Amino acid sequence: MDKPVVVVLFGGRSSEHSISSATAGGVLRAIDRDRYRVIPVGITREGAFVLEDDDPDKFALEGATLPEVADNGTRIRWPESTATRELTVLDESGERSLGDIDVVLPILHGRFGEDGTVQGMLELVGLPYAGAGVLMSALGMDKHVTKSVLRSAGVPVVPWVAVRRADLVRDREEAERRIAALGLPVFVKPNRSGSSVGVTKVSAWEELEPALEVAFAEDSVVLVEQAVIGRELECGVLPGRDGAPTRVSVAGEIVVSGRDFYDFEAKYLGAPGIDLVCPAELRDGELAEMKRIAARAFEALGGEGLARVDFFFTGTEFFVNEVNTMPGFTPISMFPRCWIASGMTYPELLTELIEDGLSRA
């Protein structure tokens, strides 16, 4: 029997291009080759789909070097309609077939991939894919909309203000009044980005303007969030099997000791001052409450694919900070670490996602 063909899709146009590429390194190394045939497809920073090398080492995170998808001159040709699932590649020797696709694993982070755009393309040509669908992906990428949906569903969220440049031009005094009502410190972040790109902690109001400019460089909408004093906790969420309840992993904790917050350098470049602890030390009742809220948040956004739910815990209350529908997936990332601590191996987690995608065929 032929193995199902999995297209591992990574890279992309967003500022998280290198993080997606690093995720690909972990995925390509761990995916079960006895069970699946793999076709690695990279997206360059300019948006070209290229046939990539099936080489995990090429995309490893090594010190301060971030991997990326380079334009090697090849061009992937996706199926033109639902009448076929054949994938072809155009290179210097002409166009050749790579065979039929069974499922796409889009391990893309940020805009132009995690936000429903690639999912929409795959839907148009009838290709099954793993992860969240178009709507859930779009909701999860937009932090302002995510918070609005979660609040409507009764999920406790961190207080925030959404700001557009037009708001500052039209009535700057009103915008600043709303922001000031949050109190200090606040976090300023782009509305549609991840990996802490463009995020600034503001501890004095004279720092607000430059922080807004940093965030506006990433997105036209910026969130200003109240800083919650408490522990930073995260957990992984997967749909229930065969109608069973949503599954939630044990909690992981980000312990910040020598930095203002868990920024890009600490996440991916090995900067000091951060410890990742998994499983986090919580009482049984606290963990149960966290899992209940995480499942509620996941279901409110659509309940598809996977998610990492990030919390602040004050000691008495849990506040959802963000819901990430395609979290970092390197073997040392918090999402897989939480599931590994819950009894699932990294290859088993990948198999779970792929099989979920295949079930939609």
C-alpha positions in Angstrom: 0.0 0.0 0.0 1.3 3.4 -1.0 2.2 5.8 1.9 0.2 9.0 2.2 2.0 12.0 0.8 2.5 14.9 3.2 3.6 18.3 1.9 5.4 20.1 4.7 4.9 23.8 4.0 7.1 26.4 5.7 8.8 29.7 5.5 6.5 32.4 4.3 6.4 36.2 3.9 5.9 37.2 7.6 8.5 38.4 10.0 8.3 34.9 11.5 9.8 33.3 8.4 12.9 32.0 10.2 10.9 30.6 13.1 8.7 28.6 10.6 11.9 27.4 8.9 13.3 26.3 12.3 10.0 24.5 13.0 10.5 22.7 9.7 13.8 21.4 10.8 12.2 19.7 13.8 9.3 18.4 11.8 11.4 16.9 9.0 13.6 15.1 11.5 10.7 13.6 13.5 8.0 12.8 11.0 7.4 9.0 10.6 9.0 8.1 7.3 7.8 4.5 7.6 4.3 5.9 7.6 4.4 8.9 5.2 6.2 10.2 2.1 7.3 13.8 2.6 7.6 16.6 0.1 9.2 19.8 1.7 7.8 23.0 0.1 9.3 26.3 1.2 7.9 29.8 0.7 10.5 32.5 0.3 10.3 35.9 1.9 9.0 37.2 -1.4 6.3 34.5 -1.6 7.7 32.1 -4.1 6.8 28.4 -3.6 10.0 26.3 -4.0 10.9 22.6 -3.7 13.1 22.5 -0.7 15.8 20.0 0.5 14.5 17.2 2.7 17.3 18.0 5.2 16.5 18.8 8.8 20.0 20.1 9.5 19.6 22.8 6.9 16.9 24.4 9.0 18.3 23.9 12.5 18.6 26.8 14.9 22.3 27.2 15.6 23.3 29.9 18.0 22.4 33.3 16.5 22.0 31.9 13.0 18.4 31.8 11.8 17.4 29.5 9.0 15.5 30.6 5.9 14.1 29.5 2.6 16.2 30.8 -0.3 15.0 31.1 -3.8 16.7 28.1 -5.5 15.0 28.7 -8.9 12.4 25.9 -8.6 8.7 26.7 -8.7 5.9 24.5 -7.2 2.7 24.3 -9.2 -0.3 23.5 -7.1 -3.3 21.7 -8.5 -5.4 24.0 -10.6 -8.8 22.7 -9.4 -10.4 20.0 -7.3 -10.2 17.6 -10.3 -6.6 16.6 -9.4 -4.2 16.5 -6.5 -1.1 16.3 -8.5 1.8 18.5 -7.4 4.4 19.5 -10.0 7.7 21.4 -9.9 9.2 23.6 -12.6 13.0 23.7 -12.7 15.8 24.1 -15.2 15.1 20.7 -16.8 11.4 21.5 -17.3 8.2 20.6 -15.4 7.9 17.2 -13.7 5.3 15.5 -11.4 5.9 15.0 -7.7 2.8 12.8 -7.5 -0.5 13.3 -5.8 -0.8 15.0 -2.4 -2.8 13.5 0.4 -2.5 16.2 3.0 -0.6 19.5 3.6 1.0 20.3 6.9 1.2 24.1 6.9 3.7 24.9 9.7 3.6 28.6 8.9 3.8 31.3 11.6 2.4 34.9 11.3 0.6 36.6 8.4 0.3 35.1 4.9 0.1 31.6 6.3 -1.2 31.3 9.8 -4.0 33.8 9.2 -6.2 31.7 6.9 -4.8 32.9 3.6 -2.9 29.6 2.8 -5.8 27.6 4.3 -8.1 29.4 1.9 -5.9 28.6 -1.1 -5.9 24.9 -0.1 -9.7 24.9 0.3 -10.1 26.4 -3.2 -8.3 23.5 -4.8 -9.7 20.9 -2.5 -6.5 19.8 -0.7 -6.9 18.5 2.9 -4.6 20.1 5.4 -3.7 19.9 9.1 -4.4 22.6 11.7 -7.1 25.2 12.0 -9.4 26.1 9.2 -9.8 29.4 7.4 -12.0 31.1 10.0 -10.3 29.9 13.2 -6.9 30.8 11.6 -8.1 34.3 10.8 -9.6 34.8 14.2 -6.5 33.5 16.0 -4.2 35.7 14.1 -6.1 38.9 15.0 -5.4 39.5 18.7 -8.1 42.2 19.0 -10.8 40.0 17.5 -9.6 37.0 19.5 -9.9 38.9 22.7 -13.4 40.2 21.7 -14.6 36.7 20.9 -13.2 35.2 24.1 -14.6 38.0 26.2 -18.1 37.4 24.7 -17.7 33.7 25.5 -17.0 34.4 29.1 -13.3 33.7 29.0 -11.2 36.1 31.1 -8.8 38.1 29.0 -6.1 40.7 29.7 -7.6 44.3 29.4 -6.5 46.0 26.2 -6.9 48.9 23.9 -6.7 48.6 20.1 -5.2 51.6 18.3 -4.9 52.6 14.6 -2.9 55.5 13.2 -6.2 57.1 12.2 -7.3 57.1 15.9 -4.2 59.1 16.8 -4.8 61.6 14.0 -8.5 62.0 14.6 -8.5 62.3 18.4 -5.1 61.6 20.0 -6.2 62.9 23.3 -9.1 60.3 23.5 -6.7 57.5 22.4 -4.2 58.4 25.0 -6.9 58.7 27.7 -8.1 55.1 26.9 -4.5 53.9 27.1 -3.7 55.7 30.3 -6.7 54.1 31.9 -4.9 50.7 31.7 -2.2 52.0 34.0 1.5 51.3 33.9 3.3 49.2 32.9 1.7 48.2 29.6 2.8 46.0 26.7 2.6 47.4 23.1 2.4 44.8 20.4 1.4 44.5 16.7 -2.1 43.1 16.4 -1.2 40.4 13.9 2.2 39.0 14.6 3.8 36.5 16.9 7.2 35.4 18.4 7.2 38.7 20.3 8.2 40.5 17.1 7.6 44.3 17.6 6.6 44.0 21.3 7.8 46.6 23.8 7.2 46.9 27.5 6.4 50.5 28.5 7.1 51.5 32.1 6.9 55.3 31.6 4.5 57.2 29.4 7.3 58.9 27.4 8.2 55.4 26.2 4.8 55.0 24.6 5.3 56.8 21.3 8.5 55.0 20.2 6.8 51.7 21.3 3.8 52.5 19.1 6.1 53.2 16.1 7.9 49.8 16.6 4.6 48.0 16.6 3.1 50.0 13.7 6.1 48.9 11.6 4.6 45.4 11.8 0.9 46.1 11.5 -1.7 48.8 10.9 -3.4 47.9 14.2 -1.6 48.0 17.5 -2.7 46.5 20.9 -1.8 48.2 24.2 -2.3 45.6 27.0 -2.4 46.0 30.7 0.5 44.3 32.4 -0.7 41.6 34.7 1.5 40.7 37.6 1.6 37.0 37.9 3.0 33.7 36.5 3.2 33.1 32.7 1.7 29.7 31.9 1.0 27.9 28.7 -0.7 24.7 27.6 -1.4 22.8 24.5 -4.9 22.0 23.2 -6.1 19.4 20.7 -9.6 18.4 19.6 -11.2 15.4 21.2 -11.2 12.1 19.2 -14.5 10.7 17.9 -16.6 13.2 19.8 -14.7 13.0 23.0 -14.0 16.3 25.0 -11.3 18.7 24.0 -7.9 17.6 25.2 -5.6 19.9 27.2 -1.9 19.2 28.1 -0.2 19.9 31.4 1.0 23.4 32.0 4.4 24.8 31.2 5.7 27.9 32.8 8.0 30.8 31.5 10.1 31.9 34.4 11.5 35.4 33.8 14.5 36.3 36.0 16.8 38.6 34.1 14.7 40.2 31.4 11.7 42.5 31.1 9.7 39.8 29.3 9.9 36.7 27.1 11.2 38.4 24.0 12.4 37.2 20.6 16.0 36.8 21.7 15.1 34.7 24.7 12.7 32.5 22.6 15.0 31.7 19.8 18.6 33.0 20.2 19.4 31.6 23.6 19.5 34.9 25.4 19.8 34.5 29.2 17.3 35.3 31.9 14.5 32.9 30.9 13.8 29.3 32.1 11.1 27.1 30.7 9.6 24.7 33.2 7.4 21.9 32.2 5.3 20.6 33.9 4.6 23.8 35.9 3.9 23.4 39.6 0.2 23.9 40.1 -2.3 22.5 42.6 -4.8 20.0 41.2 -7.6 22.5 41.3 -5.6 25.3 39.7 -4.5 23.0 36.8 -8.1 21.8 36.4 -9.4 25.4 36.2 -6.6 26.3 33.7 -7.5 23.3 31.5 -11.2 24.3 31.6 -10.6 27.8 30.5 -8.1 26.7 27.8 -10.7 24.3 26.3 -13.4 27.0 26.4 -11.1 29.4 24.6 -10.2 26.8 22.0 -13.8 25.9 21.3 -14.9 29.5 21.2 -12.6 30.2 18.3 -13.6 27.0 16.4 -12.0 24.0 18.1 -10.0 22.8 15.1 -6.4 21.5 14.6 -4.4 22.6 17.6 -3.6 25.6 19.7 -1.4 26.9 22.5 -3.2 29.0 25.0 -1.1 31.5 27.0 -2.1 32.6 30.5 -1.2 35.0 33.2 -2.0 33.5 36.7 -2.2 36.0 39.6 -2.5 33.2 42.2 -6.2 33.5 42.3 -7.3 34.2 38.7 -6.3 33.0 35.2 -6.3 35.5 32.3 -5.9 34.3 28.7 -3.2 36.4 27.0 -3.2 34.9 23.6 -4.4 31.8 21.6 -1.9 30.6 19.0 -3.3 28.4 16.3 0.1 27.3 14.9 2.5 27.5 17.9 6.2 27.1 17.6 6.8 23.4 16.9 10.5 22.9 17.3 11.2 20.0 19.7 12.1 22.4 22.5 9.1 24.7 21.9 6.5 24.9 24.7 3.6 23.3 22.8 5.4 20.0 22.1 7.1 20.0 25.5 3.7 20.3 27.2 2.4 17.3 25.3 5.6 15.3 25.8 5.2 15.9 29.6 1.6 14.7 29.2 2.7 11.4 27.8 2.9 11.9 24.0 6.1 11.8 22.0 7.1 14.4 19.4 6.6 12.0 16.5 3.3 10.9 17.9 2.1 14.5 18.1 3.0 15.1 14.4 1.2 11.9 13.4 -1.8 13.1 15.3 -1.9 16.4 13.4 -1.4 14.7 10.0 -4.0 12.0 10.7 -6.5 14.8 11.7 -5.8 16.5 8.4 -6.2 13.2 6.4 -9.6 12.6 8.1 -10.9 15.7 6.4 -10.2 14.3 2.9 
